[in-house]
């Protein structure tokens, strides 16, 4: 994997389930690591659900393999350029050379802080 191709910062976020004060399970996400990645948008689509139109973008990220995040899975999330993506699929590139992450995000979501 060429270092020059890894031109984005990608934050890997691990799904955590914790009990709140009432003992009910609450889903949260904690930052696992921030890594260099390549980014390729592979599709965009509009979907109609419950009389609402929503646009979604599917993106493929490639990162270097590490034992620290080799267990990334579709329950986790990633953030890049202030957009949060849900992980759709994860596969190994070569023999522990890299990891390819396919992720989806709402296309109209352009800032994590809004």
C-alpha positions in Angstrom: 0.0 0.0 0.0 1.6 3.3 -1.1 1.8 6.0 1.5 1.0 8.7 -1.0 -2.4 7.2 -1.7 -3.4 7.4 2.0 -4.3 11.1 1.8 -7.2 11.2 4.3 -7.6 10.9 8.0 -10.2 8.3 9.1 -11.4 7.9 12.6 -12.4 4.3 13.5 -15.2 4.3 16.1 -16.1 1.2 18.1 -19.7 0.4 19.1 -20.1 0.2 22.9 -23.3 -0.8 24.8 -23.5 0.6 28.3 -26.2 0.7 31.0 -27.7 4.0 31.9 -28.8 5.1 35.4 -32.1 3.1 34.9 -30.2 0.0 33.8 -31.3 0.3 30.2 -28.8 -0.4 27.5 -27.6 2.7 25.6 -25.5 2.4 22.4 -22.5 4.8 22.1 -19.4 5.0 20.0 -15.9 5.5 21.2 -12.9 6.5 19.1 -10.7 3.5 18.5 -8.0 5.1 16.3 -7.3 7.8 13.7 -5.5 6.4 10.7 -4.4 7.4 7.2 -6.7 6.2 4.5 -7.5 6.3 0.8 -11.1 7.2 -0.1 -13.1 6.4 -3.1 -16.8 7.2 -3.5 -18.4 4.3 -5.3 -22.1 5.2 -5.5 -24.8 7.6 -4.5 -28.5 6.9 -4.5 -31.8 8.3 -3.4 -34.2 6.1 -1.4 -37.8 6.7 -0.5 -38.8 5.3 2.9 -41.9 6.2 4.8 -42.8 9.1 2.5 -39.4 10.7 3.0 -36.6 10.9 0.4 -33.1 10.4 1.6 -29.8 10.4 -0.3 -27.0 8.0 0.6 -23.4 7.8 -0.5 -21.4 4.6 -0.4 -17.6 5.0 0.0 -14.7 2.6 0.1 -11.8 3.3 2.4 -8.4 1.5 2.4 -6.2 1.5 5.5 -3.1 -0.3 6.6 -3.7 -3.6 8.5 -3.2 -3.6 12.3 -4.1 -6.1 14.9 -5.6 -3.1 16.9 -8.4 -2.7 14.4 -8.4 -6.0 12.4 -11.7 -6.9 14.0 -13.6 -3.8 12.7 -17.1 -4.9 11.7 -20.5 -3.6 10.5 -21.5 -2.7 14.1 -18.8 0.0 14.1 -18.6 3.4 12.4 -16.0 5.6 10.8 -15.7 9.4 10.3 -13.9 11.2 7.5 -14.1 14.9 6.6 -16.8 15.6 9.2 -19.1 12.9 7.9 -20.0 9.8 9.9 -20.4 6.5 8.0 -21.9 3.2 9.0 -19.6 0.3 8.2 -21.3 -2.0 5.6 -18.5 -4.4 5.0 -14.8 -5.1 5.9 -12.3 -7.3 4.1 -8.6 -8.0 4.3 -6.4 -6.8 1.4 -3.6 -9.3 0.7 -2.1 -11.1 3.6 -2.4 -8.5 6.4 -1.3 -5.7 4.0 -4.4 -3.6 4.4 -8.1 -3.5 5.2 -10.9 -2.3 2.8 -13.9 -0.8 4.5 -17.1 -0.2 2.6 -19.3 2.4 4.4 -22.5 4.3 3.8 -23.5 7.8 4.9 -26.4 10.2 4.4 -25.4 12.5 1.5 -27.1 15.5 3.1 -25.1 15.1 6.3 -22.1 17.4 5.8 -21.2 18.2 9.4 -21.1 16.1 12.5 -21.8 19.1 14.6 -25.1 20.1 13.2 
